[in-house]
Amino acid sequence: NFQSIEDAELTIDGLTVVTGTNNTGKSAFFRAIRGAFTNARGYDFVRHGTEHCTVDIAFDDGQTLTWVKGKNVN
């Protein structure tokens, strides 16, 4: 529920290239990752019609990062 992305999953293994036509969410995908690592302020990026967005990042060593943001969720 981050901007135009309702649900997405990407496995990164070595060099990974993200391609696609214009306005398909490539930049939004990377903004979601950056937001999770920087704890971005605000909630304007939450997909319209939803209360919050969640970004889950799982690392090879078993560690995870979960970032949840919304108007009433911080």
C-alpha positions as CSV (number, residue, x, y, z in Angstrom):
1,N,0.0,0.0,0.0
2,F,2.9,2.4,-0.8
3,Q,1.8,5.0,-3.4
4,S,0.7,3.1,-6.5
5,I,2.0,-0.3,-5.2
6,E,-0.7,-2.5,-3.6
7,D,1.5,-5.5,-3.1
8,A,5.0,-6.4,-4.5
9,E,7.8,-8.8,-3.7
10,L,11.4,-8.7,-5.1
11,T,14.2,-11.1,-4.4
12,I,17.6,-9.5,-4.8
13,D,20.5,-11.9,-5.5
14,G,23.6,-10.4,-7.0
15,L,23.1,-7.8,-9.6
16,T,19.4,-7.1,-9.9
17,V,17.9,-4.8,-12.6
18,V,14.4,-3.4,-12.2
19,T,12.9,-2.5,-15.6
20,G,9.4,-1.6,-16.9
21,T,7.4,0.9,-18.7
22,N,6.7,4.4,-17.4
23,N,4.3,4.8,-14.4
24,T,4.5,1.2,-13.3
25,G,5.9,1.9,-9.8
26,K,9.6,1.3,-10.2
27,S,10.5,4.6,-8.4
28,A,7.8,4.1,-5.8
29,F,9.3,0.7,-5.0
30,F,12.7,2.2,-4.3
31,R,11.1,5.1,-2.3
32,A,9.4,2.5,-0.1
33,I,12.8,0.8,0.6
34,R,14.4,4.2,1.3
35,G,11.5,5.2,3.6
36,A,11.9,2.0,5.6
37,F,15.6,2.6,6.2
38,T,15.2,6.3,6.9
39,N,11.8,6.2,8.8
40,A,10.3,8.8,6.4
41,R,8.1,11.3,8.0
42,G,4.4,11.9,7.1
43,Y,1.9,9.6,5.5
44,D,1.2,11.1,2.0
45,F,2.7,8.0,0.4
46,V,0.1,5.7,1.9
47,R,-2.1,4.3,-1.0
48,H,-5.4,6.1,-1.3
49,G,-8.2,4.2,0.4
50,T,-6.0,2.4,2.9
51,E,-5.1,3.2,6.5
52,H,-1.4,2.4,6.4
53,C,1.5,1.0,4.4
54,T,3.9,-1.8,5.4
55,V,7.3,-2.5,4.1
56,D,9.0,-5.7,5.1
57,I,12.6,-6.4,4.3
58,A,14.2,-9.8,5.0
59,F,18.0,-10.2,4.9
60,D,20.0,-13.4,4.3
61,D,21.2,-13.5,7.9
62,G,17.6,-13.9,9.2
63,Q,17.2,-10.3,10.3
64,T,14.1,-8.4,9.2
65,L,13.0,-4.8,9.0
66,T,9.3,-3.9,9.2
67,W,8.2,-0.4,8.6
68,V,4.5,0.6,9.1
69,K,3.3,4.1,8.5
70,G,-0.1,5.8,8.3
71,K,-2.2,8.7,9.6
72,N,-2.7,7.0,13.0
73,V,0.2,4.5,12.8
74,N,3.8,5.4,13.4
